[in-house]
Amino acid sequence: MPAEVTTSRRRATGRTLLIVSALGTAGFAGWSMAQLQQSGPETFLAEAWHAFGLVVFAGLFALVAWRPRAYPGLMELTILHSAGMFVLAFSNQDAAGSTANMVLHGLLTLALLIAYVMLGCIKAWGRQSAPAPQKDTSRNHSAAKDSGKKPLAETEQRKGLDRDPVSPTPASAPASAPRQESAPAGQAQPTKPMPQSLPEDHPRS
């Protein structure tokens, strides 16, 4: 139980830092857009690119706060960008706006590093490389077979119950009259001799 409470607190702290970073970046982006009216033609596009880039980073921080382990590599890129901007602003303090960029990106880098550790964003890489579990198709196939056989067996059993255990035998057909045997093919049937009258049987008068 204490471990679960500690884990939930760590996640809440990391997400709070990301939300604050997103809000702070969005506020600085609004301030940069307001300063575009005062910029000259030489620096207008560069300052506009910087202002809209801050809007993009504010959205990225909000996405990571919503799902910390769903975007592998995203936190690493934002940390690298903020750290690079801090180093450039720190090494070129004579440039215009170097102090503001150094403070903003320095605090942002620190907050992102703490959130990265608290939320365990490194585990996003292992989550993407884990193989998807395979479904046991053989078990589902056998279950489908069993479910198909069961209604068939029940139907056969019901048919057996509906039948009469002692079924009457069908009445035998009446014996047909004996048929006269026909003579085999090719054999002539005997003919009755015809009486012949001879001349001797009638004497002359």
Secondary structure, DSSP 8 states (H G I E B T S, - for coil): -HHHHHHHHHHHHHHHHHHHHHHHHHHHHHHHHHGGGG--TTTHHHHHHHHHHHHHHHHHHHHHHH-TTSSTTHHHHHHHHHHHHHHHHHH-TTSTTHHHHHHHHHHHHHHHHHHHHHHTTTHHHHHHHS------HHHHHHHHHHHHHHHHHHHHHHHHHHS-SS------------------TT------------GGGS---
